[in-house]
Amino acid sequence: MADNRKNPESQFSAQLDGQLSEAESAALDALLESDPQARAKVEALRQANEIGRQQFDALLKEPVSLDLVRSIKTASEPRRAVQFPEAPRRKVRLKPTLVTVVASSLLMFGLGAGAGYMFGARPSMMTYADIAGDPSKAWLDDVTSHYRLFSRQSRHLVELPANESAHIVEWLMATTGVSFRIPDLTEDGLEFIGARLYSAGGRPVGQLVYRNRDSEVIAISFAKSLAPTDTEMREVIRDDIGLVTWQGLQASYVLTGPSSDAFLDTLAAKVARII
Amino acid sequence: MEPAPARPDIRRDLVAILPRLRRFALALCRDESRVDTLVTRACEDAVLKSSAWRGDVPLEVRLFTGLRLLARKDAQKRKAGEQGTRARPNVTHNRPTSRLIIDTLPNDSAAVFLLCAVEGLGYRDAAAIMGTTEDTIAKSMFTARRALSALATNTKERRA
């Protein structure tokens, strides 16, 4: 890069980026001390550098479109090909005898006739389960619509404020049948606002409400488990709302927040340990 | 067989650096309407290839390189499509001050200035991202600072 550093200005530009050796830096400083004209030019460059940084920093404040966030959060991950070590297979040559063929044909006929009888005899009746649909989907639908409605409230966000924590725990435990603690999430920039009670999927649901530094609402909802099946944490996006669901020993939990929040799953993992 | 170690979800990290990716894409293509398309394609590409990523290169460096390649391809395609049609309109009027810097800095110097002076990368990393030499990066940095200095002087004179 030596040929770029003919004049003090270009040398100073490289010095600003920490690209000069100690000897080169010392020589440049000595030159600038003795040449006021060069010093003025260099000072102008320093100011220009600061202006540039400020203007680029201002670009960071521009809002990121929700569609962009959603398209990245829902981008499909590559499928991982896992190859398990295979034991060498023994080749079995199939040579059916007449008795085997007749016996298997009779067996298949019997199975087919049995299945046909069972399906034919069954009346075409719609069960309650058919009408009700997937209970876990219904519960998530209700949690989402509740969040959409209440997260826009300012004065009526909660039923009981944060300063009544003891009463919140007593009230929600008695109503939902779920024992819990109110997680302290101040380290994550979340302020506990209070709690409310609502109904989702036909069950009473307790909700702990927090606000982050951007005044967005983050809510933890919990209800007594219906059928504990999937214990894995799952993230779902419904329009502009992100939901992280998981299953505890006695309850189902959902952490709800804006889908643009990249750390909802980390927060949910922390809440799952504390609550 | 031992299970593979759990890999953090790259998509979450990508969302966290989205504003920086958009800013770099804007410095490269200078066209706001192209920014989100470029960023989406670069991120989708990174997610698809995430299983091959060993973490030896920082995520943003990897994405900046991908964005530069995509922006170059995109510019070539658009140039080929625009040949023989009308010239691009001058878009420097009525721009917000923060956007002025993108229009002021010539060629790739906006992107280079962003990488070195704002993102804090060294000339070597910036050269790898921009697909050029360290010498060219040094020249671009000097060009950018001189252009910014001239812009500041003009603004002062106009105010006076």
Interface residues (C-beta under 8 A of the other chain):
Chain A: M1 D3 N4 E9 S10 S13 A14 L16 D17 G18 Q19 A44 L45 Q47 A48 N49 I51 G52 R53 Q55 F56 D57 A58 L59 L60 E62 V64 S65 D67 L68 V69 S71 I72 K73 A75 S76 E77 P78 R80 V82 F84 P85 S260 A262 F263 D265 T266
Chain B: M1 A4 D9 R11 R12 D13 L14 V15 A16 L18 P19 R20 R22 R23 L26 A27 D36 V39 T40 C43 E44 V47 L48 K49 S50 S51 T97 S98 R99 L100 I101 F113 L114 C116 A117 V118 G122 Y123 E134 D135 A138 K139 M141 F142 A144 R145 R146 L148 S149 L151 A152 T153
